[in-house]
Amino acid sequence: MTTDVWLPFEAHEIEGLPEASEAGLNYRYWDGGPDFPADPADCAFYAVPYLKGDEVSVRPLPAMTSVRVVQTLTAGIDHLDSGLGSLAPGVRLCNARGVHEASTAELAVGLILASLRGIPRFVEGQRVEEWRAGFYPALADKSVLIVGYGSIGSAIEDRLTPFECARVARVARSARAAERGPVHPLTELPSLLPVADVVVLSTPLTEDTRGLVGADFLARMKDGALLVNVARGPVVDTGALLAELESGRLTAALDVTDPEPLPAGHPLWHAPGVLISPHVGGSSSAYLPRARRLLAAQLTKYAAGQPLDNVVRITGS
């Protein structure tokens, strides 16, 4: 008897997948189209299509009565929350740790540099044929605070190292020691925010982090500080951020927003001092090879009955 595996890539595109006949697996291609490739009840391993939206991601879950593994190709799994209640106990939910670190860290540093060095102003100046010379802030000698020091936060710090920052502080849910220095708990944010020139958000979206960056958080940031969000839009209270941007006290670079996509006419589009990218932190040429390697490695372990990597939740536990 074969076991159905739903993949968002054709099996022949993934080097290193277990041989289907030898592993007892039956690979089915589904990238979020209207028709399912087979009966969802026969699916045991579901690799969620990437960037197809929450509704598409959860659509087959109620009928996946035999599924044992749900593997996302995103760093977070919050887009599956609405469908998890339909799953049987014991289903392993795995994220894509190792897939998006390079892309997201690159963009985070790119947003910092573009915002500080005035790149949007130069682009606008070029459009209107205006020479906008002057002195602009550098990343060198700045104090950077990374809120959310998982694998992406660590990758961001790796890429900050050559820029001669005065200090990089790290914050996660709980205190621990890391290779580059101590990681502070969230409870210490009030004392860390006032001394940071740049605050980078790379935390997952959880009940603890939803709305974390509200009026009080923003008020504690120093005058002229830059907020960079490569986490999730709802981590930030959009109304509170707009108030700070419109006052000119803070600036921001946002790869994610709330709401998202940002609708036409939303005041965030034209707020002063904000640079917006359309949630492209993980969407680069680095994505495909890493995503395919992850799926090959996970399915090799699955076929061999070995523990899987990146298990972030087990239903019913």
C-alpha positions as a printed Julia matrix, in Angstrom:
317×3 Matrix{Float64}:
   0.0    0.0     0.0
   1.39   3.42   -0.95
   1.24   6.59    1.11
   0.27   9.84   -0.59
   2.63  12.8    -0.27
   1.34  16.16   -1.5
   4.12  18.39   -2.82
   4.0   21.93   -4.25
   6.73  20.92   -6.74
   6.82  18.07   -9.23
   8.7   15.18   -7.63
  11.28  15.09  -10.43
  12.24  18.68   -9.56
  13.38  17.7    -6.06
  16.8   16.09   -6.04
  17.29  13.52   -3.29
  13.67  12.49   -2.74
  13.3    8.85   -1.66
  12.47   6.57   -4.57
   8.68   6.33   -4.48
   8.41   2.58   -5.08
  11.14   1.71   -2.58
   9.82   4.02    0.13
   6.16   3.11   -0.37
   5.32   6.72   -1.18
   3.06   8.13   -3.86
   4.0   11.7    -4.8
   1.14  14.02   -5.75
   1.67  17.52   -7.13
  -0.57  20.23   -5.71
   0.35  23.9    -5.66
  -2.98  25.29   -4.53
  -5.03  24.79   -7.69
  -8.82  24.41   -7.59
  -8.71  20.63   -8.05
  -7.02  18.31   -5.6
  -4.58  15.78   -7.1
  -6.2   12.86   -5.25
  -8.43  12.13   -2.29
  -7.13  14.21    0.65
  -8.1   11.36    2.97
  -5.18   9.35    1.54
  -2.58  12.06    2.21
  -0.11  11.28    4.99
   2.46  14.05    4.35
   1.23  17.48    3.28
   3.76  20.08    2.11
   1.81  23.34    2.12
   1.93  25.47   -1.07
   4.03  28.6    -0.64
   2.48  32.08   -0.69
  -0.94  30.91   -1.83
  -2.82  32.47    1.08
  -4.39  31.17    4.27
  -7.58  29.94    2.62
  -5.72  27.78    0.1
  -3.3   26.44    2.71
  -6.03  25.12    5.01
  -8.57  24.08    2.36
  -7.62  20.36    2.22
  -7.0   19.97    5.97
 -10.55  19.01    7.09
 -10.52  16.1     4.62
  -6.98  14.96    5.49
  -8.08  12.34    7.98
  -4.88  10.28    7.6
  -2.31  13.06    7.56
   0.62  12.6     9.95
   2.89  15.49    8.91
   2.13  19.04    7.78
   5.27  20.72    6.45
   5.16  24.45    5.75
   7.58  26.25    3.49
   7.36  29.35    5.67
   9.18  30.29    8.86
   5.87  30.63   10.72
   2.8   28.42   10.84
   0.25  31.06   11.87
  -1.41  30.9     8.42
  -2.6   27.38    9.3
  -4.2   28.27   12.63
  -7.76  28.29   11.31
  -7.46  24.71   10.04
  -5.55  22.99   12.83
  -8.67  22.18   14.83
  -9.78  19.74   12.14
  -6.64  17.59   12.42
  -6.43  14.41   14.44
  -4.18  14.35   17.52
  -0.52  13.56   16.94
  -0.01  15.38   13.63
   3.47  16.9    13.48
   3.62  20.49   12.24
   7.02  21.45   10.83
   8.22  24.87    9.75
  10.82  25.84    7.16
  13.72  26.7     9.43
  16.8   26.92    7.2
  14.91  28.01    4.09
  14.35  31.74    4.56
  17.2   32.91    6.75
  19.45  34.07    3.9
  16.72  35.89    1.97
  15.07  37.56    4.95
  18.33  38.61    6.58
  19.5   40.13    3.3
  16.31  42.14    2.98
  16.41  43.27    6.61
  19.9   44.69    6.16
  18.93  46.12    2.77
  15.97  47.94    4.32
  18.16  49.31    7.1
  20.76  50.63    4.66
  18.2   52.02    2.22
  16.33  53.83    4.98
  19.38  55.27    6.72
  21.28  56.28    3.6
  18.26  57.92    1.94
  17.86  55.6    -1.05
  14.1   56.27   -1.46
  14.84  60.0    -1.49
  17.48  59.48   -4.19
  15.1   57.42   -6.32
  12.48  60.14   -6.1
  15.14  62.75   -6.85
  16.19  60.86   -9.97
  12.57  60.71  -11.11
  12.26  64.49  -10.92
  15.87  65.17  -12.02
  16.84  66.69   -8.68
  20.33  66.3    -7.14
  19.68  65.53   -3.46
  23.15  65.69   -1.99
  23.94  65.96    1.7
  24.98  64.0     4.76
  22.94  60.91    5.63
  23.06  58.53    8.61
  25.32  55.49    8.36
  24.79  52.05    9.86
  28.32  52.24   11.24
  28.38  53.22   14.94
  24.65  52.56   15.35
  23.14  50.47   18.14
  20.85  47.74   16.75
  18.25  45.78   18.71
  16.98  42.5    17.22
  13.59  41.47   18.66
  13.08  37.8    17.88
  16.42  36.04   18.0
  15.72  32.74   16.32
  17.47  31.49   13.21
  16.44  34.56   11.17
  17.44  36.99   13.91
  20.81  35.26   14.16
  21.25  35.44   10.37
  20.51  39.17   10.49
  23.24  39.68   13.06
  25.67  37.66   10.92
  25.11  40.11    8.09
  25.36  43.16   10.35
  28.83  42.19   11.55
  30.86  43.84    8.74
  29.05  47.18    9.16
  30.85  48.26   12.34
  27.74  48.65   14.49
  28.45  50.03   17.94
  26.3   47.32   19.53
  23.88  44.56   18.64
  21.44  43.54   21.38
  19.3   40.42   21.13
  15.83  39.7    22.53
  13.83  36.48   22.56
  10.99  35.05   24.62
  13.39  33.93   27.34
  17.0   34.63   28.26
  19.79  32.39   27.01
  23.39  32.46   25.88
  24.13  32.69   22.15
  27.35  32.43   20.16
  27.67  36.19   19.76
  26.51  37.16   23.26
  23.6   37.1    25.69
  19.98  36.99   24.53
  17.72  39.11   26.7
  14.15  38.13   27.62
  11.18  40.12   26.38
  10.72  41.5    29.86
  13.9   43.57   29.41
  12.64  45.41   26.32
  11.72  48.58   28.27
  15.36  49.13   29.2
  16.77  48.2    25.77
  14.52  50.24   23.49
  15.63  53.73   24.56
  19.26  53.12   23.52
  18.63  51.46   20.13
  19.06  53.44   16.91
  17.58  50.59   14.86
  14.99  48.07   16.1
  14.54  44.99   13.89
  11.5   42.75   14.37
  12.02  39.12   13.36
   9.78  37.42   15.89
   7.1   34.84   15.01
   3.47  35.87   15.32
   2.04  34.36   18.51
  -0.5   35.44   21.08
   2.41  36.94   23.03
   3.78  38.95   20.1
   0.53  40.09   18.46
   0.43  43.84   19.03
   3.78  43.72   20.85
   4.86  46.94   19.14
   2.16  49.24   20.42
   2.08  52.8    21.67
   4.12  52.04   24.8
   6.82  50.12   22.87
   7.12  52.89   20.29
   7.15  55.64   22.9
  10.19  54.01   24.51
  12.16  54.1    21.25
  14.63  56.97   21.03
  13.9   60.01   18.91
  14.94  59.42   15.29
  15.11  55.63   15.64
  14.28  53.29   12.75
  11.81  50.4    13.13
  12.31  47.51   10.67
   9.65  44.8    10.46
  10.47  41.54    8.65
   8.32  39.51   11.04
   4.53  39.68   10.63
   2.3   42.73   10.2
   0.13  42.19   13.31
   3.21  42.3    15.54
   2.9   46.09   15.11
  -0.1   48.26   16.02
  -0.48  50.12   12.73
  -2.38  53.03   14.25
   0.26  53.6    16.91
   3.03  53.43   14.3
   1.23  55.89   12.04
   1.03  58.38   14.9
   4.8   58.21   15.43
   5.57  58.44   11.7
   3.28  61.4    11.16
   4.87  63.22   14.07
   8.27  62.68   12.45
   9.74  61.2    15.62
  10.38  57.72   14.2
  10.99  56.2    10.77
  10.15  52.69    9.58
  10.96  50.09    6.94
   8.24  47.49    6.61
   8.27  44.26    4.63
   5.0   43.27    6.32
   1.97  45.34    7.23
  -1.39  45.08    8.94
  -3.58  44.92    6.91
  -1.81  42.97    4.19
  -1.69  43.42    1.28
  -1.84  47.1     2.1
  -4.94  48.42    0.31
  -4.97  51.43   -1.97
  -5.66  54.6    -0.07
  -4.28  53.35    3.24
  -2.48  56.18    5.08
   0.62  54.04    5.61
   1.43  54.29    1.9
   2.15  58.0     2.17
   3.24  58.37    5.79
   6.48  60.32    6.13
   9.66  58.38    6.75
   8.38  54.93    5.79
   9.79  52.48    3.23
   7.47  49.6     2.29
   8.35  46.36    0.51
   5.54  43.9    -0.4
   6.32  40.96    1.92
   9.22  39.66   -0.14
  11.57  38.71    2.7
  11.61  35.06    1.69
  10.83  35.5    -1.99
  14.23  35.45   -3.64
  16.32  33.13   -5.78
  17.59  31.59   -2.54
  14.16  30.1    -1.78
  13.74  27.26   -4.28
  16.99  25.32   -3.71
  16.6   25.51    0.07
  12.93  24.55   -0.01
  13.64  21.55   -2.19
  16.53  20.43    0.02
  14.29  20.67    3.08
  11.56  18.54    1.51
  14.06  15.91    0.36
  15.63  15.72    3.82
  12.29  15.57    5.65
  10.84  12.89    3.38
  14.0   10.82    3.61
  13.63  10.84    7.39
   9.9   10.23    7.17
  10.34   7.2     4.91
  13.0    5.8     7.25
  10.86   6.34   10.35
  13.36   8.8    11.81
  12.53  11.93   13.83
  11.77  14.92   11.65
  13.47  18.32   11.88
  11.7   21.59   12.63
   8.74  20.12   14.55
   7.17  23.17   16.18
   3.84  21.71   17.3
   2.06  18.38   17.66
  -1.72  18.51   17.52
  -3.53  17.43   20.65
  -0.55  17.99   22.92
